[in-house]
Amino acid sequence: MLSERSRGYALGALAAASYGLNPLFALPMYAAGLGADSVLFYRYVLAVAMLGALMLVRHRSFALRRGDIVPLAVMGVIFSFSSLLLFESYNRMDAGIASTILFVYPVLVAVIMAVGFRERLTRVTVLSIALACTGISLLYKGGDGATLDGVGVLLVFLSALSYAVYIVGINRSSLRDLSTEKLTFYALVFGSLVFIVRLRFCTDLQPIPTPLLWVNAFSLALFPTIVSLVAMAAAIHRIGSTPTAILGALEPVTALFFGVTVFGEPLTLRIVAGVVLILIAVTLIIAGKSLRIPNSVTHLARWMMRPRLPRWAVRWARRLPLPRIRRR
């Protein structure tokens, strides 16, 4: 019988793996001429209908407390903007690169939890983030001399920030007490309003032309939406925001798996090394407090993650007249 924490880690891995299926189902719809707003409208509306039907069959309550309405609306809008920014970035860069850059969100979650909620960053957490980021960088398939689109990179970063705020918001608000199905259902309901408004005032809804693409639309609503969000909310309730976010390292691994098996992409030694580092990072997070990481390893990981400034900038900053703080 699995413990609650073991279930949390399993659910976190499931959430990450299913969320990594976004490009698999979205890109064929893009190729058929649908825009991001239309794709996301079908994704959210179908997800609301499917999850609502599931709740009716299981006799789940739809009732909300008055104090939960505003937080749910805010979280739904934030998540919808995360989806919109990510899907818009697919028009400016390769989906695999976008998925790689998106993985900055576990670092953002850790920073938000440490700065905003004074959560202590353990040595295991720091080392896991460093290993995962290194592994993700190895999955990047660049090297052909092409430069990344600056607007595309900005869109993915803002998507990651929105996703990080959503993860922390679920864990640190009254929504923590809601059932995972009800939380996900209303987040999708409020999130879908964003695309309804955009389709009303900014663009037009494009029809899905073929039955096969309807399969893609339903799959997009089911796996990277319902399954991912329900599993993620359940994982956050059991193990917290930061471990759930770090388990998100499995997202690009999922994309890589389908890229190799479905689209015939090459599997190089560098990519294998990246996957191994990611799996080590996930294993460290699951092992958790039972491991002791030496200080020297933690300092090395922090050094790898810190931004590097030119020496002239450091010397210039040291010369700045800083205000003196009086201690009371």
HUURTA-V661504 format. One record per backbone hydrogen bond with DSSP energy under -0.5 kcal/mol. NH is the residue of the N-H (numbers start at 1). CO is the residue of the C=O. If there is no record, write none. Layout:
nh={NH	NH}
co={CO	CO}
//
This chain:
nh={7	8	9	10	11	12	13	14	15	16	17	18	19	20	21	22	25	25	26	27	29	29	30	31	32	33	34	39	40	41	42	43	44	45	46	47	48	49	50	51	52	53	54	55	56	57	58	59	60	68	69	69	70	71	72	73	74	75	76	77	78	79	80	81	82	83	84	85	86	87	88	89	90	91	92	93	98	99	100	101	102	103	103	104	105	106	108	109	110	111	112	113	114	115	116	117	117	118	119	122	126	127	128	129	130	131	132	133	134	135	136	137	138	139	139	140	140	153	154	155	156	157	158	159	160	161	162	163	164	165	166	167	168	169	170	171	172	173	176	177	178	183	184	185	186	187	188	189	190	191	192	193	194	194	195	196	197	198	199	200	201	202	203	209	214	215	216	217	218	219	220	221	222	223	224	226	227	228	229	230	231	232	233	234	235	236	237	238	239	240	240	244	245	246	247	248	249	250	251	253	254	255	256	257	258	259	260	261	262	263	265	268	272	273	274	275	276	277	278	279	280	281	282	283	284	285	286	287	288	290	291	293	294	298	299	300	301	302	303	304	305	306	309	314	315	316	317	318	319	320	322	326	328}
co={3	4	5	6	7	8	9	10	11	12	13	14	15	16	18	19	21	22	22	23	25	26	26	27	28	30	29	35	36	37	38	39	40	41	42	43	44	45	46	47	48	49	50	51	52	53	54	56	55	65	65	66	66	67	68	69	70	71	72	73	74	75	76	77	78	79	80	81	82	83	84	85	86	88	89	89	94	95	96	97	98	99	100	101	102	103	104	105	106	107	108	109	110	111	112	112	113	114	113	120	122	123	124	125	126	127	128	129	130	131	132	133	134	135	136	136	137	149	150	151	152	153	154	155	156	157	158	159	160	161	162	163	164	165	166	167	168	170	173	174	175	179	180	181	182	183	184	185	186	187	188	189	190	191	191	192	193	194	195	196	197	198	198	207	210	211	212	213	214	215	216	217	218	219	219	221	222	223	225	226	227	228	229	230	231	232	233	234	235	235	236	240	241	242	243	245	246	247	248	249	250	251	252	253	254	255	256	257	258	258	259	266	268	269	270	271	272	273	274	275	276	277	278	279	280	281	282	283	284	287	288	291	292	294	295	296	297	298	299	300	301	302	307	310	311	312	313	314	315	317	320	324	326}
//
